[in-house]
């Protein structure tokens, strides 16, 4: 029984580590602000209309 609990705890720790790694391994300064987007992104959407 103790071995099953240890294995479940290990799986939970690995899951938490994977989620933490994917959340905080992005850009160093966070996401880009809306006003910092280049003008080419808005031109592409205007071309579709």
C-alpha positions as CSV (number, residue, x, y, z in Angstrom):
1,X,0.0,0.0,0.0
2,X,2.8,2.4,0.9
3,X,4.4,1.7,-2.5
4,X,1.2,2.6,-4.3
5,X,1.0,5.9,-2.4
6,X,4.7,6.7,-3.2
7,X,4.1,6.0,-6.9
8,X,1.0,8.2,-6.9
9,X,2.9,11.0,-5.2
10,X,5.8,10.7,-7.7
11,X,3.3,10.9,-10.6
12,X,1.7,13.9,-9.1
13,X,5.0,15.6,-8.6
14,X,6.0,15.0,-12.2
15,X,2.6,16.3,-13.4
16,X,3.0,19.5,-11.3
17,X,6.6,20.0,-12.6
18,X,5.5,19.6,-16.2
19,X,2.7,22.1,-15.7
20,X,5.0,24.6,-13.9
21,X,7.6,24.2,-16.6
22,X,5.2,24.9,-19.5
23,X,3.6,27.9,-17.7
24,X,6.8,29.7,-16.8
25,X,9.3,28.8,-19.5
26,X,8.0,31.4,-22.0
27,X,9.3,34.9,-22.7
28,X,11.4,36.6,-20.0
29,X,9.3,39.7,-19.9
30,X,5.9,38.0,-20.2
31,X,3.5,38.3,-23.1
32,X,3.5,41.1,-25.6
33,X,1.2,44.0,-24.9
34,X,-1.6,44.7,-27.4
35,X,0.0,48.1,-28.4
36,X,3.4,46.5,-29.0
37,X,2.1,44.3,-31.9
38,X,3.6,45.2,-35.3
39,X,1.4,46.9,-37.9
40,X,1.8,44.0,-40.3
41,X,-0.5,41.8,-38.1
42,X,-3.3,44.3,-38.6
43,X,-2.7,44.7,-42.3
44,X,-3.1,41.0,-42.8
45,X,-6.5,40.9,-41.3
46,X,-7.6,44.0,-43.3
47,X,-6.6,42.1,-46.5
48,X,-9.0,39.3,-45.7
49,X,-12.0,41.7,-45.5
